[in-house]
Amino acid sequence: MKILGIGNAIVDVICKVDDDFITKNDLTKSTMKLIFDENEFKNLLSNLKIEKTVSGGSVANSIVGLSQLENEVGFIGKVSDDELGSKYEDGLKQENVKYFYSKKKEELPTGTCLILVTPDSERTMCTFLGIAGKINENDVSSDAVKKSEIIFLEGYLWDEGEPKKAFEKAIESANQVAMSLSDQFCVDRHKPHFLELVKNKLDITFANEQEIVSLIDAKSFDEVITFSKSLGKTIVITRGEKGAVAINDKNVVECGIKHDLKIVDLTGAGDLFAAGFLHGHVNNMSLKESLEKGTEMSSKVIQQIGARL
């Protein structure tokens, strides 16, 4: 198998809202808020019209993108044996993704992410992790990890206790490890751990500019480049309007954005960018070609609603 993704198995519920809804509910635009109370989550959802429901989760979206590019891929993520859990599993199977997890009835429901899309196409996420956040080392198949050329993890998954052990077990058995830093709040919550991972455990790190700047407390982007060059690993950074940059050892390669796109929804832009880049990486493309493939994939997904092509 080329790539095995391990991440939060979450069903995305996409709704269009105005900016007032974001302000009124004390949300920070363009970020992800974790909601721990199921009732709070249901109340938020009760006032909204659902546009689309789709199997999601950051790494799962990347894995589906990789499958669509005809790579042999798999995914590990925890769902409950409920309606959304069955929907989730079916969604992966339809996309030719091997699902290395047997669902069972759990106390908590399958995880859900409410994706609020404002008129400027930005998305603000409210996530009720449900059983997804309870992934543990027993859920990770060492055999599946060893048989993959590379595993792909998400920062969202990193939490003290069981998920952290699942993470560590996967890294121990892996041939190569790639990870997305996921979200700036995520980086701020786990900064020492993430820094240690980036320096010592990861072969490829995906981040946007804010996340990597926050991770190393950089004063400028030049500091980020200097830090990345010192690692001898691959760091891939998306920079919005400024395009993307990949640093591998002393090589620094840049790629501009595609222009004249009809942007509808930025959900999944980073996930599909990672899919394109990893496709290049496992198929022996150059750093520049991999960046271009990432840019091409993210450009496609932002011209439609939802995080999957």
C-alpha positions in Angstrom: 0.0 0.0 0.0 1.3 3.5 -0.8 -0.2 5.6 2.0 -2.1 4.8 5.2 -4.0 7.7 6.8 -4.7 7.8 10.5 -7.1 10.5 11.7 -10.4 11.6 13.1 -13.3 9.9 11.4 -15.8 12.7 11.2 -18.9 13.3 9.2 -19.0 16.9 7.8 -22.2 18.8 8.0 -22.0 21.9 5.7 -24.2 25.0 6.3 -24.1 28.5 4.8 -24.3 31.3 7.4 -23.8 35.0 7.6 -21.0 36.8 9.6 -23.5 37.6 12.3 -24.0 34.0 13.1 -20.2 33.6 13.7 -20.1 36.7 16.0 -23.3 35.8 17.9 -22.0 32.3 18.7 -18.6 33.6 19.9 -16.7 31.7 17.1 -13.4 32.8 15.6 -13.7 32.9 11.8 -11.5 30.4 9.8 -10.6 28.3 12.9 -11.9 25.0 14.4 -13.6 25.0 17.8 -13.9 21.7 19.7 -17.3 21.3 21.3 -17.4 18.8 24.2 -21.1 19.0 25.0 -23.3 17.1 22.6 -26.3 19.3 23.5 -24.4 22.5 22.8 -23.5 21.0 19.4 -27.2 20.0 18.7 -28.4 23.5 19.7 -26.0 25.1 17.2 -27.1 22.8 14.5 -30.9 23.2 15.2 -30.9 26.8 13.8 -29.3 25.9 10.5 -30.2 24.6 7.1 -27.9 21.7 6.0 -26.5 22.1 2.5 -24.6 18.8 2.4 -23.5 15.9 4.6 -20.3 14.1 3.6 -17.7 11.7 5.2 -14.9 14.0 6.3 -12.0 14.4 8.7 -8.8 16.1 7.5 -6.6 13.1 6.8 -9.5 11.1 5.4 -10.1 13.8 2.8 -6.5 13.7 1.8 -6.6 9.9 1.5 -9.7 10.0 -0.7 -7.9 12.6 -2.9 -4.9 10.2 -3.2 -7.3 7.3 -4.1 -8.8 9.5 -6.8 -5.3 9.9 -8.2 -5.2 6.1 -8.4 -2.9 5.4 -5.4 -3.5 2.4 -3.3 -4.5 3.8 0.1 -6.0 2.9 3.5 -7.5 4.7 6.5 -7.8 4.1 10.2 -10.3 6.1 12.2 -12.9 5.4 14.9 -16.6 5.4 14.3 -19.6 4.0 16.2 -22.0 1.4 14.8 -24.7 4.1 14.2 -26.3 5.7 11.1 -23.5 8.2 10.6 -20.8 5.5 11.2 -22.3 3.4 8.5 -22.5 6.4 6.2 -18.9 7.1 6.9 -17.6 3.6 6.1 -19.7 3.5 2.9 -18.2 6.9 1.8 -14.7 5.5 2.1 -15.5 2.2 0.4 -17.1 4.0 -2.6 -13.8 5.9 -3.0 -11.7 2.7 -3.1 -10.2 3.4 0.3 -9.4 0.3 2.5 -10.9 0.9 5.9 -8.8 -0.8 8.6 -11.4 -0.5 11.4 -14.3 -2.7 12.6 -17.0 -0.5 14.0 -19.1 -1.5 17.1 -21.8 0.1 19.3 -20.1 2.7 21.4 -21.3 5.0 24.2 -20.4 8.0 22.2 -21.8 8.7 18.6 -19.7 9.0 15.4 -17.9 12.4 15.3 -19.5 15.3 13.5 -18.0 18.6 12.2 -20.2 21.5 11.5 -18.7 23.5 8.7 -20.0 27.1 8.6 -19.4 28.8 5.2 -19.7 32.6 5.2 -20.3 34.7 2.1 -16.5 35.3 1.7 -16.1 31.4 1.2 -14.2 31.1 4.5 -15.1 28.2 6.7 -15.4 28.1 10.5 -15.6 24.7 12.0 -17.3 23.3 15.2 -16.3 19.8 15.9 -18.0 17.3 18.3 -15.4 14.5 18.2 -17.7 11.8 19.7 -16.0 8.4 19.5 -13.4 9.6 16.9 -11.5 11.3 19.7 -11.3 8.0 21.7 -9.0 6.3 19.2 -6.4 4.1 21.1 -3.4 1.9 20.3 -5.6 -1.2 19.9 -7.3 0.5 17.0 -4.0 0.9 15.1 -3.0 -2.1 13.0 0.9 -2.4 13.1 0.6 -4.7 10.2 -1.2 -2.1 8.0 1.3 0.5 9.1 4.4 -1.6 8.2 2.9 -2.5 4.8 2.5 1.2 3.9 5.3 3.2 2.3 4.2 6.2 4.3 1.7 7.0 7.0 -0.1 10.4 7.2 -1.3 11.8 10.5 -3.2 14.9 11.6 -2.4 17.3 14.4 -6.1 17.2 15.3 -5.6 13.6 16.5 -2.9 14.4 19.0 -4.3 14.5 22.5 -3.0 13.3 25.8 -4.0 9.8 26.8 -5.3 7.2 24.4 -5.0 9.1 21.0 -1.4 10.0 21.8 -0.6 6.3 22.4 -2.2 5.4 19.1 -0.1 8.1 17.4 3.1 6.9 19.0 2.4 3.2 18.1 1.8 4.2 14.5 5.1 6.2 14.3 7.1 3.4 15.9 6.1 0.9 13.1 6.2 3.3 10.2 8.6 3.4 7.2 8.0 7.1 6.7 5.8 9.6 8.6 4.0 12.7 7.3 1.8 14.9 9.4 -0.3 18.0 9.0 -0.2 20.5 11.9 -3.9 21.0 11.2 -4.8 24.3 12.9 -3.2 27.1 14.8 -5.2 26.5 18.0 -4.0 22.9 17.7 -0.4 24.1 17.4 -0.8 26.5 20.4 -2.2 23.7 22.5 0.5 21.1 21.8 3.5 23.3 20.9 6.3 21.4 22.7 5.1 18.0 21.5 4.6 19.2 17.9 8.0 20.8 17.8 9.6 17.6 19.0 7.7 15.6 16.4 8.7 18.0 13.6 12.4 18.0 14.6 12.8 14.3 15.4 9.9 12.0 14.2 8.4 13.4 11.0 9.8 13.0 7.5 7.3 15.4 6.0 5.4 18.2 7.8 2.5 20.1 6.3 1.6 23.5 7.7 0.2 26.9 6.7 2.2 30.0 7.4 0.4 30.9 10.6 0.9 27.4 12.1 4.6 27.1 11.4 5.3 30.7 12.5 3.4 30.0 15.8 5.2 26.7 16.2 8.7 28.2 16.3 7.7 31.7 17.5 9.2 33.2 14.3 9.4 36.9 13.8 9.6 36.6 10.0 9.2 34.0 7.3 12.9 34.0 6.7 13.2 32.5 10.2 10.9 29.7 9.1 13.1 29.0 6.1 16.3 29.0 8.2 14.6 26.6 10.8 13.3 24.3 8.0 16.7 24.1 6.2 18.4 23.1 9.5 16.2 20.0 9.9 17.2 17.9 6.9 13.6 16.9 6.4 10.7 18.1 4.2 8.6 21.0 5.3 5.7 22.0 3.1 4.0 25.4 3.8 1.0 26.9 2.2 0.9 30.8 2.2 -2.5 31.7 0.8 -2.1 34.4 -1.9 1.7 33.9 -1.9 1.4 30.3 -3.0 3.3 27.4 -1.4 6.9 26.6 -0.6 8.6 23.3 0.1 12.0 23.0 1.9 13.9 19.8 1.8 17.3 20.0 3.4 18.9 23.0 1.8 16.5 23.1 -1.3 13.8 25.7 -1.3 11.2 25.4 -4.0 8.2 27.7 -4.5 4.9 27.5 -6.5 2.4 30.3 -7.1 -1.3 30.1 -6.9 -3.7 29.5 -9.8 -5.6 32.6 -10.8 -9.1 33.3 -12.1 -10.7 30.6 -10.0 -14.3 30.8 -9.0 -13.9 30.2 -5.3 -17.0 28.8 -3.6 -15.7 27.1 -0.3 -12.2 26.9 1.1 -13.1 23.7 3.0 -10.5 21.0 2.2 -8.0 23.2 0.5 -5.2 22.1 2.8 -6.3 18.5 2.8 -6.3 18.2 -1.0 -3.1 20.2 -1.3 -1.5 17.5 1.0 -3.0 14.8 -1.2 -1.5 16.2 -4.4 1.9 16.7 -2.7 2.0 13.2 -1.3 0.9 11.8 -4.7 4.0 13.4 -6.1 6.2 12.2 -3.3 5.2 8.5 -3.5 5.4 8.5 -7.3 9.0 9.9 -7.4 8.1 13.4 -8.8 10.4 16.3 -8.0 9.7 18.7 -5.1 8.5 21.3 -7.6 6.2 18.8 -9.4 4.8 17.7 -6.1 4.1 21.3 -5.0 2.4 21.9 -8.4 0.2 18.8 -8.0 -0.8 20.0 -4.5 -1.7 23.4 -5.9 -3.7 21.9 -8.7 -5.7 19.7 -6.3 -6.5 22.5 -3.8 -7.5 24.8 -6.7 -10.1 22.2 -7.8 -11.7 21.6 -4.4 -12.2 25.3 -3.6 -14.4 25.8 -6.6 -17.1 23.5 -5.2 -18.9 22.9 -1.9 -17.3 20.4 0.4 -13.8 18.9 1.0 -13.9 16.0 -1.5 -13.7 16.1 -5.3 
